[in-house]
């Protein structure tokens, strides 16, 4: 069986896998597990709750993207309904102290897009509401993945791959980072966009004056929220 390669360029991490996907008849499912009968072999896969919700009733033929985790005393298959879920799962595994069990818990904490947005915004409170995620782990996830997810959100998608990534929606006259910060302040502080924009512009100006590098969007958001 050929190996497939999953590479996370930002972290330099290389995943070699026997399984890309498994196609079979769904024998059973719970919120955390699914059993697929493929060629007479029953595969037990750990799954996030989002994948469980996407699966049909048992007895139907399904396809799950797979990841095989090999540890010293076990081999565990993980299954995902979408490529975005699996890619995010693999990104979480690059965070120090985050293993497959905790990465699966993060994925089960809500919609993938909402969790990624919380990481981009440095929204520790939302991450800490996920079972098993404490303050220390939430900060590690934001610190190690925040800039990567911001970069992904700002990078234009290649033709034909729009469904695989996030398309930034930019208000007229704003760059992508400012637009993201304004929307975050509006959402978190429940203020009008013009008020949020003034606060973000002030925060950008102050942070820019403090150093030569462009301010990180999480820092801009945190400072801007003090001005509304």
C-alpha positions in Angstrom: 0.0 0.0 0.0 1.6 3.3 -1.0 2.4 6.0 1.5 1.0 9.5 1.2 2.8 12.6 2.5 1.3 15.4 4.5 3.7 18.3 5.0 3.1 21.4 7.1 5.5 23.9 5.6 5.3 26.5 8.4 6.5 24.0 11.1 8.7 21.8 8.9 6.8 18.8 10.1 6.5 15.8 7.9 3.7 13.1 8.3 4.1 9.8 6.4 0.9 7.8 6.4 -0.2 4.4 5.1 -3.8 5.5 4.9 -5.1 8.5 2.9 -8.8 7.5 3.2 -11.0 4.5 3.9 -14.2 3.7 1.9 -16.6 1.2 3.3 -20.0 0.5 4.8 -20.6 2.4 8.1 -21.4 -0.3 10.7 -21.8 2.0 13.7 -21.1 5.5 14.9 -21.0 7.5 18.1 -20.0 11.1 18.8 -16.4 10.0 19.1 -16.0 6.7 17.0 -17.0 5.2 13.7 -16.6 1.6 12.5 -16.2 1.1 8.7 -16.4 -2.4 7.1 -14.0 -2.2 4.1 -13.3 -5.4 2.2 -14.3 -7.6 5.2 -12.1 -5.7 7.6 -13.7 -3.5 10.3 -11.8 -0.3 10.9 -12.4 1.6 14.2 -11.7 5.3 13.7 -11.7 8.0 16.3 -13.6 11.0 15.0 -14.5 14.6 16.0 -18.1 15.4 16.7 -18.3 17.4 13.4 -17.5 14.3 11.5 -20.0 12.2 13.5 -22.7 14.8 12.6 -21.8 14.6 8.9 -22.0 10.8 8.7 -25.3 9.1 7.5 -27.1 6.3 9.4 -25.3 2.9 9.6 -25.6 0.7 6.6 -24.6 3.3 4.0 -21.3 3.5 2.1 -19.1 6.3 3.2 -15.5 7.7 2.8 -13.4 9.0 5.6 -10.0 10.7 5.3 -7.6 9.0 7.7 -4.6 9.6 9.9 -2.8 6.7 11.6 -1.1 7.6 14.9 1.5 5.1 16.0 2.8 5.3 19.6 4.9 3.0 21.6 2.0 0.8 22.8 -0.8 1.4 20.3 -1.9 2.3 16.7 -4.9 4.5 16.4 -6.9 5.5 13.3 -8.5 8.9 13.2 -11.2 9.7 10.6 -12.3 13.0 9.2 -15.2 14.1 6.9 -13.3 16.9 5.2 -9.7 17.7 4.2 -10.0 21.0 6.2 -10.7 19.0 9.4 -7.7 16.7 8.9 -5.4 19.5 7.9 -6.4 21.4 11.1 -5.9 18.3 13.2 -2.4 17.9 11.8 -1.6 21.5 12.5 -2.7 21.1 16.1 -0.3 18.1 16.5 2.6 20.5 15.8 1.8 22.5 19.0 4.0 21.5 21.9 2.1 19.4 24.4 -0.9 18.7 22.1 -1.4 15.0 21.1 -4.1 13.3 19.0 -6.5 13.0 21.9 -6.4 16.8 22.7 -6.3 17.8 19.0 -9.5 15.7 18.6 -11.1 17.5 21.6 -10.3 20.9 20.0 -12.0 19.8 16.7 -15.0 18.7 18.7 -15.3 22.0 20.4 -17.2 23.7 17.6 -17.1 24.5 13.9 -13.5 24.3 12.5 -13.9 27.8 11.1 -15.0 29.3 14.5 -12.1 27.6 16.4 -9.6 28.8 13.9 -11.0 32.3 14.1 -10.7 32.2 17.9 -7.0 31.2 17.5 -6.4 34.0 15.0 -8.0 36.6 17.4 -6.2 35.3 20.5 -9.5 34.5 22.0 -8.3 32.4 24.9 -11.7 32.4 26.7 -13.4 30.6 23.8 -10.5 28.0 23.6 -10.7 27.4 27.4 -14.3 26.5 27.1 -13.3 23.3 25.2 -13.1 20.3 27.5 -9.5 19.5 28.3 -8.0 22.9 27.3 -6.6 25.0 30.1 -5.1 28.4 30.0 -1.6 27.2 29.3 -2.6 25.0 26.4 -4.8 27.7 25.0 -1.9 30.2 25.0 0.4 27.7 23.3 -2.1 27.0 20.6 -2.6 30.8 19.9 1.2 31.4 20.1 2.2 28.6 17.8 -0.7 28.6 15.3 -2.1 32.1 15.4 0.3 33.6 12.8 0.0 30.5 10.6 -3.8 30.7 10.5 -3.7 34.5 9.8 -1.3 33.8 6.9 -3.6 31.2 5.5 -6.6 33.5 5.8 -4.7 36.3 4.0 -3.2 34.1 1.2 -5.3 34.1 -2.0 -6.7 30.6 -2.7 -5.5 28.8 -5.9 -8.0 28.2 -8.6 -10.2 25.2 -7.8 -9.3 25.1 -4.1 -11.5 27.8 -2.7 -13.5 25.2 -0.7 -10.3 24.0 1.0 -9.4 27.3 2.6 -10.7 30.6 4.0 -11.5 33.5 1.7 -10.8 36.8 3.3 -13.6 39.3 2.9 -12.2 42.8 2.9 -14.1 46.0 3.4 -13.4 48.7 0.8 -10.3 50.7 1.5 -8.9 48.4 4.2 -6.0 46.0 4.1 -6.6 42.4 5.1 -5.1 42.7 8.6 -7.0 45.9 9.5 -10.2 44.3 8.1 -9.7 41.3 10.3 -9.0 43.4 13.4 -12.0 45.6 12.8 -14.4 42.6 12.4 -13.0 41.1 15.6 -13.5 44.2 17.7 -17.1 44.6 16.3 -17.8 41.0 17.2 -16.1 40.9 20.6 -17.2 44.4 21.9 -20.5 44.7 20.1 -19.7 48.2 18.7 -20.4 49.8 15.3 -17.8 49.3 12.6 -16.8 52.9 12.5 -16.1 52.9 16.2 -14.1 49.7 15.9 -12.1 51.1 12.9 -11.1 54.2 14.9 -9.9 52.0 17.8 -8.0 49.7 15.5 -6.3 52.6 13.6 -5.3 54.1 17.0 -3.9 50.7 18.1 -2.0 50.2 14.9 -0.5 53.6 15.1 0.7 53.2 18.7 2.1 49.7 18.2 3.8 50.7 15.0 5.5 53.6 16.8 6.9 51.2 19.3 8.9 49.2 16.8 9.9 48.8 13.2 7.9 45.5 12.6 4.3 45.5 11.5 2.1 44.8 14.6 0.6 41.3 15.1 -3.1 41.4 14.6 -3.8 39.8 18.0 -1.9 42.6 19.8 -3.9 45.2 17.7 -7.2 43.6 18.7 -6.3 43.4 22.4 -5.3 47.1 22.5 -8.2 48.3 20.3 -10.7 46.8 22.6 -9.5 49.2 25.4 -10.5 52.2 23.2 -14.2 51.3 22.7 
